[in-house]
């Protein structure tokens, strides 16, 4: 059984970061890599003692905690006892790519941990994310992970469009079920948003390559530089495969056409991040660099934080991140976001700890430029956010306008849904009012034999939800092809995170 006094005797200890002055000079992992790996494993094992194996473990609840249903108390106890091979098996039973989630997931499981009910008394949640990540990397180091090809083949073929976490999860599950699976990727490298949207310092791309190699060895085929609907017609896609999975993401970025938006140096966040990731891949210098510039990031979310960390590493002269919302409190407010919902609190990422300024309740009014058409300044105003009669958000200026220097502006204000492409029109699929692709309870779209998962269905969300939807869609496709399935299905299409509404 678990250690019922562990959290009383062991203080919470997070993974250490490398010094700021050191890590902003390179694109390596921001975390320290201990000189003695055995001591790190010992420390993580001690942290696992803090898990009580609660009677009702909200950490792996599909709505409050982990949508994958990760068996967190089980692998925590196995780590506590030093049984890393068994912990790896339990972790991989529910999660195809735990190193991805261990690196970039914000860990709703920790917010839902019973020890988070009153952190002043308990010392805080179990360090679930740190333990998960350590299991994943120890699994690779010790050879616990290898190809798992199917014992027999079904003779059925599936085409998966998109190689982000949802598409990869669906593809791996379906390949292991015995189907012939081909993944089509529009870009020149596999990984989708994992590859080109998340900076190298947050997710080393070697981790993606290692999983792709595992999947290839299992029998999954991959085709890159293939824009389905253009390079491969919809008719040919349908002729090749008995079923199709759309995992095309929700990459239509939200923009803000304020005056001066067309000046040189004003970009969408993904334009900046993709170019920086391509430079890290060896494709040459980024055409959109923050080097020596006054940078302003519009948007206070994760994408904005990724731009912030990227700007630090490119040598920005200064960085300001703007948010039209009020600054959040440092601790959970039980009235606004009671446990076990996701707490609405001020979050400081590794990038924020590296420098820059955060300004709240301000919004861009216009950009100013020089005679050559380069942006030089941004005009801001203090604002208040309110709802109109229809419930739509309105951002109302309430103060005097003022200027700040700006030589590179990055809009990181979210995504509006899937891109309307030849693929969707060829399939006869029209995005819904949220810009996403609707489906039935079996994950099947309006086009027979065509299924959807991940951000394309849910809208821009977390990597853990993408993997969960990929796994669930795989089961639906398996049932569609052969009549029944033993594959797991952790979430349903209508499953939503628990939240105060």
N, C-alpha and C positions, 0 to 999 in steps of 0.2 A: 504494500500500500504506500501512498504518498506520505511525505513527512508533514504531519499536521502542525508542527511548530516551526517549520522552515522559515516562514515569513517573519516570525518573531525573532529569530536568531540570526538571519542573514539579511543584511541591508541590500537594497536594490543597487545594482551596479551596471551601468550601460557600457556599451563598447566605446573605447577611447578614439578620439579623432587625432590625426596628425596636426602638428602646430600650423596655424594659419599661414605664417610667413613661408613655410615650406610647401604646403600643399597648393597654394595659388600659383606656384611656379611650374606646375606640371598638370597632367590630366589623369594621374593615377588615382586609385581609390583613396577617398578622404580619410578612411579609418586606419588606425595603426595596425601594423602587422607585427605581432609580438615576436621577439627574438627566440623565445622558447615556446613552440606550439603546445607542448605538453602542459605548460602552466595555463595557457589560454583554455584548453579543454577542461582542466581542473576547475578553473574559475567559472566557466559556463555550467559545468556540472553542479557546482555549488549554487549558482543562481537558480537552477532547475529545482532545487530543494524548496524554493519559495512557493511552488505550485502545490495547492492543497488537494487537488483532484476533487473539486467541489461536487456536492450532490447534484446541482444543476449548473453545469459549466457553460455559462453564457459566452465564453470566449469562442466556442465553435458553433454558436447559434447562427443560422443562415441569415437572420435579419439584424441581430444586434452585433454579432462578432464576425467570424469568418464565413463568407458565403460558400467556401469550398467544404465546410464541415471538417476542417483539419482536426485530427484526433489529438489535440494539444495536451491534455493531461496525460495521455498515454505516452507520447514521446518525451514529454518532460520527465516522467518517472524513469523511463529507460535511460535517458541522459544522466539523471541523478545517479543511477546504478552503473554507469559506464558502459552500457550496452548500445554502442553507437550503431552497430550493424542492424539491430532490431529497431532502433529509433529511425534509421533511414528507411526501413521497410514500411513502418507506420506512416511516416511523413509522405512518402511517395505513393501510398495507397490512395491519397486524396488530392495530391498536388503534383502535376507533371513537372513543374519548374520552380522548386522552392528557393533556388538561389535568386531567381528574378524577384519573387515576392519578398525574400529576405533582405534584398537590397533596396527596393523602391516602394514597397507597399507601406502606407502610413499606419498600418497595424490597427484596424478596428477591433481586432481580437484583444489588444491590450486595453483599449478604452472600455471594453465589455468585461474585462477580468473582474472577478468579485473583489479583489484587493483594490480596485479603483473606486469602490463605493465611498471610501473615506481615506484618501491618500495621506492625509496628515497623521492618521493613526496607524495605517498599515505600512507606510513607507512607499506606496505606489504599486503598480501592477507587476506581475511577473514579466521578465524581459523576454517575452515570447519571440519577438522578431529576431533578437540576437541569437537565441537558442536555435531557431529555425535555420537561420543563415549558417550557423556553425555546423549543424547536422548536414546541410547540403554540401558545404565545402569539404567537410571531413569524409563524406561519402565518396566524393570524387577522388580525394587523396588516397583513400584506402581501397579503392576499387570496388565499392559496394554497388556502383551504378554501371550498367552496361546495356547493350541492346537487348530488347525483349521482343524478338520477332514472333509472329503468330505460329501456332502449332499446325494450322491448316488454313487454306484459302477459301473464300466464298465464291470467287469468280465475279464479284460485283466491283464496280469502279466508282470512285468518288472524286470530284474536283473541288478543291478548297481554294477560294479566291481571297488572297490576303494571307500574309505570313506574320502577323502580329501575334500576341499571346493567345487570343481566342482561336485564330486559325491554326496555330501550331498545336494547341491542346486538342482541338477537334481532330486534326490530322493524325496525331500520335495515337489517340484512342481508337480511331477507325482502322488504322494500320494494324494495331495490335489485335483488333477484332477479326482480322483476316481479309479486309477489303484492300483493293489496289487504290492507293491514294496519291493524287498529284496535287501539289500546292503551287499556285500561280502567284507570282509577285511582280508588281509593276516596276519596282525599283531594281537597281543593279545588285543589291545585296538583300539577304533575307533578314527578317526581324521586325519589319514595320516600324511602329512608333518606338519599340524597344531599341531599334538600331539607330534611327535618325532623329528621334524626338527627345530621348533621354541622354544627357551628357555622359561622356566616357567616365568621368570621375564618380558618377552615381551608379553606373552599371557598365562594367568592363565588357566590351563586345566579344572578348574571347569566351565569355560565359555563354553567349548566344551560339557562337560557332561550335562549341563543345556539344550543346544540345542538338544542333542541326546534324552534326556527325553521328550522334546516337540515333536520331530518327532515320537518317539515310541508311544506316546499317540495319535498321529494322525493316526497311523496304519502302519508306516514303520517298516519292520522287519530287524534285523541286525544279521549277522553271522560273528563272528571273528575267527581267527586261521584257515582261509580257503584260501589256495592258489589255486585259480581257474585254472584249467588245470592240477593240480596234486591231491589235496585233493578232488576236484569236477571236474569231467571230462567235457570237452567242450560239449560232446554229452548230458550229463545230464543237463548242464546249458541251452542248447538250448531247450531241452524237457520241462523244467520247465517253461520257460518264452516265451512270445510272442515277446519280444524285449529285447535287451541287450545294456547297456551303458558302454563303457570303459572309466573309469576315473582313470587310473592306474598311472598317474604322469609321470615324465621324470627323473627317479632317477638313470640313468646310469651316474656315476660321471666321470668327466674328470680327468685323471691321468697324471703324468709326470715321465716316467721311467729313471730318471737321475741316474748316479752311486750312489750306497748307498741307493737306494729307498727301498731295502728289509731289512734295519736295523730295529731293534726293536725301537719303538718310533716314526716311520714315518707312518702317517695315513691319510686317507681321512677325510675331515671335518665332514661328516655325521656320521662316526664311532664314533667320539668324541661327537657330539651333541646328537645322539640317546642314547648313554650310559649315558650321563648326565641327559637327560630327564627321562630315566628309573629309575635312582637313585631318582629323585624328585618324581616319582610315587610310590616309596617305594620298588623297586626291588633289593635293596642292593647297595653297593658301586660301583662306576663306575670303570671298569677295565682300562680305559684310562683317567688318571687324570693329571692335570697340577700342582698339589700341589708341591711346592718347586722347580719347574723346570723352566729352561729357555725355553720359548715357542716361536716358530716362525710360523706365519700363512702366507701361500703363497696364495695371492689373496686379492684384495682390496674391494670386494663387500659386500653385506649384509650377506652372509653366513660367510665370514671371520669376520665381526663385531660380529656376534652371537658367534663365537668361542672365540673372544676376551672377551666379557662379561662373557662367561662361565669360561674362564681361570682365570679372576679376582676373581670370586666367589669360585673357587677351590684353590686359594692361590698360584698362580704362582709367582716364584721369579722375572721374567721379561717376558714381551711379546713384540715382534716385529711383525708388520704386513707389508708384502711386496707387492708392486705393480709395475709391469713393465712399467706402463703408467706414463707420467709426472703428477706432481701435478696440479690439476684443480684450476681455479681462485675462489675467494670467492663470486663473483657476476656474474650474467648472462652476457654472451657475446652475444650481439644481432646479431653478424655475425655468430657465431657458433651454437647458439640455441635460435633463436628469439622467443619471446612470440607468440603464446601460447604453443610452444613445450616444452618438458621436458628439464629444464635447465641443462647444463653440468657444474656443480659447485662442489666445495669441500663440502662434507657433513660430519657432525660430529654427530654420533649417541650417544645415552646414554653411550654405551660401550666405545667409544673413549674418552668421557669426564671423564671416570673413570681411565684412565692411559694407559700406553703402548706407544710404539714408532711406527710411520708410516714412512716407507722409500720408496721412489719412484725411478723409472727407474733403478731397480735392479732385478735380477733373479737368482734363485738357479742354480748352476752348478753341484754340487755333495754334498753328505753327507759323513761325516767321523764318525767312530765309535771306540769303545774300543774293548778289547780282547773278551768280552762277547757278542759282536754283538749289543750293544746299541748305538744309535746315540749320539754323543757328540758335534759335530760341523757341521756347514753348510758353504759351500764355495759359495760366491756370486760374481757377477760381475755387473758393471754398464752396462746398455743396452740401445739400441735405437730400437723403434718399426717402421717397415716399411712394405710396401706391395711389393710382388713379381710381376712378369709379369702377373700372373693369378689373382691377387687381393688378394692372401692369405697373412695373417699376418706373418711376420718374426720378431723374436726377436734376435737382433744382439749384441753380447758383444762388448763394445767400450772402456772399461777401465781395469785396473788391477784387478785381483781376490783378494778377502780378506775373512777372516773367521770371523764368529760370533758364540758364544756359542749356542748350540741347543740340548735340551734333550727331546723335544716333538715338532715334525713338523706336521703341518696340511695343507693338500692341499685343498684349497677352491677356485678352479679355474673353477667352473661351471659344467654343466651337458651336456652330449652328446645326450640325448634322452631317449626313453623308453627302458626298459630291454627286451631283446628277451627271451620270456618265452614259456612254453608249451601252454599257453592260446593263444598267437598270432599264433603260428604255427598250433595249432588245428583249429583256425578260418581261416587259410590261409591268414593272414595279414602280409605283409612285411613292416617294417618301411621305410620311404622315405629317401632321402639323408641327411636330417636334423636330422634323428633319430626319427622323429615323425610319427604319424599315419595320413595319408591323409583321406579326406572325401569329399563328394560332397556338393552342396549348401544346402542339407537337413541334413547335419551332419552325413550322413550314410557312412560307410566304404565300402570297396570292398566286405565285407561279408554281404549279405542281412539281414536286421533286426538288424544289429549291428551298433551302433552309437558311437561317440567319443567326448570327451570334455576335457577342461582344459589343463594342461601341456602335457598330452599325445598327444594332437593335436597341441598345440601352441608351445611347448617347454617350458623350465623353465621360468615362468613369475610371475606376481603379483597375490595375492589372489583375488583382485577385478576382474581381467580378468577371473580367474577360476570360480568365482561365475557367472559372466556374461555368460560364455560359458555353464555352467551347466544349467542355466535358458533357454538359447536359444535352447539347445539340448532337453530339456524337451518338449518344444513346438513341435519340429520336431517329437519326439517320439509319442506325443499325436496325432498329425495329422496322423502319420503312422498307429496308432492303431484304431482310430475311424473316420478318414476322415477329421476332422476339429479340431480347437483348439482355445480357448480363452486365452491361456497362453501367456505371453509377450516373446518377443525375442529381447533382447537389442543389440546383435551383430550378424554378419554373420561370417561364417568360414574364409573368407578372410580379415576381418576387421583388420587393423593395427593401432597402435598409430601414431599420427601425429609426424613426425620427419623430420629433415633436412637430405636429402639423396644425 
